[in-house]
Every structure is written in structure tokens, then in C-alpha cells.
Amino acid sequence: MAVVALVSSIMMTYKGGRVYLGIGSDPFGRDLIVGTLIGIPTALAGAICAYMALYGRGWDFFRVTSIVLLASNLLVPLSWVVMLLIKTA
């Protein structure tokens, strides 16, 4: 579930981020709304799923994969913070 959340939130963030930065055009702002109001919570839900998958496991392949997915899912909201800093600079 964490992989699906990561991929879908990246796709939503990419389209919404282009509109937010003014690179792409969306006359109704749907991509921006989907990217912020759906993409960020989806990434956070993926991070929670990855955390739950690694909780209580020993150091094996699944724990390392879950840690990578946890960090990757948390990078999506961080990308919106970076885009906000780019937009205000």
C-alpha cells in the first residue's frame, strides 16, 4: 500500500506542482487542489503504512524496504515546502 500511495502522490504532486509554480496551466485549478488536498494526505497515509510494516520486525529486507518507503513518502510533503520556498523567493 505504501508503494501505491507513493506513486499516486508523486503523480498528483507533479501535476499540481507545475500549476503552483506557474509552469503548467490549469484554468480551474483542479490539479493544484488534487496535488495539495489529496496528494499530501495520500503520502502521509503511505508513510503510516510503511511505519506499520516495519514496526516490530528484525533487520531484514522488508524492514529496510519499509524505511526507504517511509522516507520516500515523507519527501512528497517536503517537496511542497520546497515549492513554497521557491515561489516566495
Secondary structure, DSSP 8 states (H G I E B T S, - for coil): -HHHHHHHHHHHHHHHHHHHHTSS--TT-HHHHIIIIIIHHHHHHHHHHHHHHHTT--SSHHHHHHHHHHHHHHHHHHHHHHHHHHHH-
